[in-house]
Amino acid sequence: MIITLLIGILCLVIWLYFSNADATAIRILWTCLLYMLAAEIVAAILSITVDLAFPLNEWTLLGIDIVLLAPVFEELAKVLACRSLRAPLHRFALVCLFGIYELMLSKPFTMEQPFSMHGFLESLEAVPALGVHGLTAVIYAFYFTSAHWRQWTIGVAVHCANNALAFFAGEQAAQIYAALCAVVILALFPWTDEAKRGRWA
């Protein structure tokens, strides 16, 4: 638990370094946090509603929550949050924060044995998921920027695939998927196209 939190804090420090920790970066920090909390609350309410409305077993309900509800509303929050920002790099930074906040504030509380060697390994296993959020960040920042529903659909597909692999096939399958996402990020990020990438300031 503590390890995951510390890794998340380290990622946040790196994020602040590359964003210059300026007024825009601080505003993005708060914007992301508010949208992420809103998405978590809505997803939790719907999860409880589904639990009360349908006589499903606990495993099925957990699958619906993790594989479907959480990604759908988190990706919707990303799309809506990005609409408040014009600069592509600002949108990229904002969506990357979703992964960092998840690592800091969500993952530590979902671990089975947080204060054990198993918990330490779980902490390390949570890090590759940043690649999934990074890929959605590239999409929301640089691709289909005038077609938000298309962005959302792709983002949900990317996110649901990761969660489905983790839920049905295990964390190792999800980690391989996250590593592939990282490779795709390197390929899709507009490193040399400043017109598409924009500038931070």
C-alpha positions in Angstrom: 0.0 0.0 0.0 2.7 2.5 1.0 4.9 1.4 -1.9 2.1 2.0 -4.4 1.5 5.5 -2.8 5.2 6.3 -3.0 5.5 5.2 -6.6 2.5 7.4 -7.4 4.0 10.3 -5.6 7.2 9.8 -7.5 5.3 9.8 -10.8 3.5 13.0 -9.7 6.8 14.6 -9.0 8.1 13.7 -12.4 4.8 15.0 -13.9 5.3 18.3 -12.1 8.9 18.5 -13.3 8.0 18.1 -16.9 5.0 20.5 -16.6 7.2 23.1 -14.8 4.8 23.0 -11.9 3.4 26.3 -13.1 -0.1 27.8 -12.6 -1.5 25.8 -15.6 -0.1 22.5 -14.1 -1.7 23.2 -10.7 -5.0 24.0 -12.3 -4.8 20.7 -14.3 -4.0 18.9 -11.1 -7.2 20.1 -9.4 -9.3 19.7 -12.6 -8.2 16.1 -13.0 -8.9 15.3 -9.3 -12.4 16.7 -9.4 -13.3 14.9 -12.6 -11.8 11.6 -11.4 -13.7 11.8 -8.1 -17.0 12.6 -9.9 -16.5 9.5 -12.2 -15.7 7.3 -9.2 -18.9 8.5 -7.4 -21.2 8.0 -10.4 -19.7 4.6 -11.1 -20.1 3.6 -7.4 -23.7 4.7 -7.4 -24.5 2.7 -10.6 -22.7 -0.3 -9.2 -24.8 -0.2 -6.1 -27.9 0.3 -8.2 -27.1 -2.7 -10.4 -26.4 -4.8 -7.2 -29.8 -3.9 -5.8 -31.7 -4.3 -9.0 -30.4 -7.5 -10.4 -29.9 -10.8 -8.4 -26.4 -11.5 -9.7 -23.6 -13.3 -7.9 -20.8 -11.3 -6.4 -18.2 -12.3 -9.0 -20.5 -11.2 -11.9 -21.2 -7.9 -10.2 -17.5 -7.3 -9.6 -16.8 -8.1 -13.3 -19.5 -5.6 -14.4 -18.0 -2.9 -12.1 -14.3 -3.4 -13.0 -14.6 -4.3 -16.7 -17.4 -2.1 -17.8 -18.7 0.6 -15.4 -15.4 2.0 -14.1 -13.8 2.4 -17.6 -17.0 3.9 -19.2 -17.3 6.6 -16.6 -13.6 7.3 -16.2 -13.1 7.7 -19.9 -16.2 10.0 -20.0 -14.6 12.1 -17.3 -11.4 12.3 -19.3 -13.3 13.5 -22.4 -15.2 16.1 -20.5 -12.1 17.3 -18.6 -10.2 17.6 -21.9 -12.8 19.9 -23.4 -11.8 22.6 -20.9 -8.3 22.7 -22.3 -7.2 23.9 -25.7 -3.5 23.1 -25.8 -2.8 19.4 -26.8 0.0 19.1 -24.3 -2.3 20.3 -21.5 -4.8 17.6 -22.5 -2.1 15.0 -22.6 -0.8 16.0 -19.2 -4.3 15.9 -17.7 -5.2 12.4 -18.9 -1.8 11.1 -17.8 -2.7 12.4 -14.3 -5.7 10.0 -14.2 -3.3 7.1 -14.2 -1.1 8.7 -11.6 -4.0 9.5 -9.3 -5.3 5.9 -9.7 -1.9 4.6 -8.7 -1.8 7.0 -5.6 -5.4 7.1 -4.4 -7.2 4.0 -5.8 -4.8 1.1 -6.2 -3.5 1.1 -2.6 -7.1 0.4 -1.3 -7.9 -2.4 -3.6 -4.9 -4.6 -2.6 -5.7 -8.0 -1.0 -2.7 -7.9 1.4 -1.2 -4.4 1.4 1.3 -4.9 4.2 3.0 -8.0 2.9 5.4 -9.2 0.2 2.3 -10.0 -1.9 1.3 -6.4 -1.4 4.7 -5.2 -2.5 4.5 -7.3 -5.7 1.0 -6.0 -6.3 2.4 -2.5 -6.0 4.9 -3.2 -8.8 2.2 -4.9 -10.9 0.1 -1.7 -10.7 2.7 0.5 -12.4 2.3 -0.9 -16.0 -1.3 0.3 -16.0 0.1 3.8 -16.5 0.7 2.7 -20.1 -3.0 2.3 -20.6 -3.7 5.8 -19.4 -0.8 7.1 -21.4 -2.3 5.7 -24.6 -5.7 7.3 -23.9 -3.9 10.5 -23.2 -2.3 10.4 -26.6 -5.7 9.8 -28.2 -7.5 12.6 -26.3 -4.7 15.1 -26.9 -3.7 14.5 -30.5 -6.2 12.3 -32.4 -9.9 12.8 -33.3 -9.9 16.0 -31.4 -13.1 17.2 -33.2 -14.8 13.8 -32.7 -15.1 13.4 -28.9 -17.4 10.4 -29.1 -14.9 8.6 -31.3 -12.2 9.4 -28.7 -14.4 8.2 -25.9 -15.2 4.9 -27.8 -11.6 4.2 -28.4 -10.6 5.1 -24.9 -13.3 2.8 -23.4 -12.2 0.0 -25.7 -8.5 0.4 -24.6 -9.4 0.7 -20.9 -12.0 -2.2 -20.9 -9.6 -4.5 -22.7 -7.0 -3.9 -20.0 -9.5 -4.5 -17.1 -10.9 -7.5 -18.8 -7.5 -9.1 -19.2 -6.7 -8.4 -15.6 -10.1 -9.8 -14.4 -10.3 -12.9 -16.6 -6.7 -13.7 -17.6 -4.7 -12.3 -14.7 -2.4 -9.4 -14.0 0.4 -10.8 -16.2 -1.8 -10.6 -19.3 -2.8 -7.0 -18.4 0.9 -6.1 -17.9 1.8 -7.4 -21.3 -1.1 -5.4 -22.8 0.1 -2.3 -20.9 3.6 -2.8 -22.3 2.2 -2.9 -25.8 0.3 0.3 -25.0 3.6 1.9 -24.1 5.0 0.9 -27.5 2.0 2.4 -29.2 2.4 5.6 -27.3 6.0 5.9 -28.5 4.8 5.4 -32.1 1.8 7.8 -31.9 3.2 10.7 -29.9 3.9 13.5 -32.3 7.6 13.9 -31.3 8.6 16.0 -34.3 5.3 17.6 -35.3 5.1 20.8 -33.2 2.0 22.0 -35.0 0.2 18.9 -33.7 1.9 18.7 -30.4 1.7 22.3 -29.5 3.7 24.0 -26.7 3.1 23.9 -23.0 3.0 27.7 -22.5 
